[in-house]
Amino acid sequence: MSDPVRLYGLLAIKIIIALAFLAAGTAKLIGVEMMVQTFAVIGWGQWFRYVTGAIQVVCAVLLFIPGWQARGAGLLVCTMIGAVIAHLVVLGPSAIPALVLGVMSAIVLYAHKDQFRG
């Protein structure tokens, strides 16, 4: 695989997940009814919706800030692990979207793993 393919492939993944997390995070922060209901079912309170939404929005931005991409992607991986668990245990019906976003975030994390050295 050539370097331009890797570079543009990684950029495409970053753009896709950034748009997804910006949309989902903003929906949580502004209180879209579906998000309010989802977090009511989870049962941890609406404060958890705000925290999750803020993490998603901030991390979507961090994916494009040099030196911070790994941190943003790592937090998104953790968030998606929680989302998969929530879908499997409480929410249903499918954890596949969260799993896909988690894997894509893990790819970005792996691509920037050198940011954790030194």
Wavefront OBJ file of the C-alpha trace (Angstrom):
o trace
v 0.000 0.000 0.000
v 1.419 3.351 -0.998
v 1.751 6.297 1.339
v -0.867 8.466 -0.450
v -3.403 5.650 -0.144
v -2.730 5.374 3.573
v -2.783 9.136 4.037
v -6.051 9.700 2.185
v -7.627 6.550 3.584
v -6.887 7.710 7.130
v -8.157 11.186 6.288
v -11.388 9.694 4.918
v -11.884 7.650 8.093
v -11.265 10.726 10.239
v -13.779 12.767 8.259
v -16.434 10.043 8.428
v -16.132 9.502 12.166
v -15.767 13.219 12.900
v -19.025 13.937 11.063
v -20.763 11.030 12.819
v -19.573 12.067 16.270
v -20.260 15.768 15.664
v -23.824 14.907 14.655
v -24.427 12.459 17.504
v -22.720 14.619 20.105
v -24.579 17.747 19.052
v -27.888 15.852 19.140
v -27.114 14.816 22.704
v -26.101 18.319 23.772
v -29.132 20.084 22.312
v -31.508 17.495 23.734
v -32.961 15.783 20.684
v -35.907 13.791 22.051
v -34.561 10.420 20.871
v -31.321 11.053 22.765
v -33.179 12.129 25.900
v -35.269 8.942 25.759
v -32.231 6.751 25.083
v -30.383 8.066 28.113
v -33.538 7.763 30.215
v -33.595 4.041 29.347
v -29.917 3.712 30.273
v -30.896 5.039 33.679
v -27.824 7.041 34.654
v -29.492 10.430 34.334
v -29.370 13.156 31.730
v -26.003 14.439 32.986
v -24.509 11.349 31.308
v -26.010 12.441 27.976
v -24.294 15.823 28.302
v -20.947 14.277 29.230
v -21.140 11.780 26.369
v -22.155 14.470 23.879
v -19.336 16.765 24.996
v -16.788 13.953 24.700
v -17.993 13.145 21.190
v -17.901 16.744 19.963
v -14.532 17.558 21.528
v -12.938 14.333 20.315
v -14.244 14.856 16.777
v -12.294 18.120 16.747
v -9.218 16.542 18.365
v -8.950 14.093 15.450
v -7.594 16.981 13.375
v -5.311 18.686 15.899
v -1.696 17.549 15.518
v -0.452 15.817 18.644
v -3.977 15.226 19.954
v -5.384 12.765 17.398
v -4.494 9.676 19.476
v -6.121 11.098 22.598
v -9.296 11.975 20.725
v -9.455 8.603 19.009
v -8.700 6.776 22.276
v -11.544 8.523 24.090
v -13.859 7.706 21.203
v -12.853 4.038 21.356
v -13.696 3.996 25.066
v -16.985 5.767 24.416
v -17.928 3.235 21.741
v -17.028 0.314 24.006
v -19.528 1.771 26.461
v -22.085 2.243 23.681
v -21.713 -1.376 22.531
v -22.174 -2.599 26.100
v -25.220 -0.341 26.558
v -26.785 -1.704 23.377
v -26.102 -5.315 24.275
v -27.249 -5.054 27.891
v -29.935 -2.351 27.997
v -30.890 -0.729 24.713
v -30.854 -3.302 21.933
v -31.511 -3.852 19.053
v -28.139 -3.473 17.305
v -24.693 -2.547 18.514
v -23.278 -2.704 14.974
v -23.136 1.088 14.317
v -21.301 1.678 17.605
v -18.990 -1.234 16.868
v -18.157 0.105 13.398
v -17.451 3.600 14.752
v -15.342 2.049 17.508
v -13.269 0.062 15.023
v -12.790 3.119 12.824
v -11.702 5.104 15.888
v -9.287 2.299 16.782
v -7.751 2.551 13.305
v -7.124 6.268 13.866
v -5.726 5.528 17.325
v -3.346 2.931 15.879
v -2.251 5.293 13.100
v -1.283 7.899 15.719
v 0.051 5.556 18.404
v 3.451 7.258 18.241
v 1.899 10.259 20.029
v 1.979 8.226 23.246
v 5.742 7.659 23.062
v 8.287 9.908 24.673
l 1 2 3 4 5 6 7 8 9 10 11 12 13 14 15 16 17 18 19 20 21 22 23 24 25 26 27 28 29 30 31 32 33 34 35 36 37 38 39 40 41 42 43 44 45 46 47 48 49 50 51 52 53 54 55 56 57 58 59 60 61 62 63 64 65 66 67 68 69 70 71 72 73 74 75 76 77 78 79 80 81 82 83 84 85 86 87 88 89 90 91 92 93 94 95 96 97 98 99 100 101 102 103 104 105 106 107 108 109 110 111 112 113 114 115 116 117 118
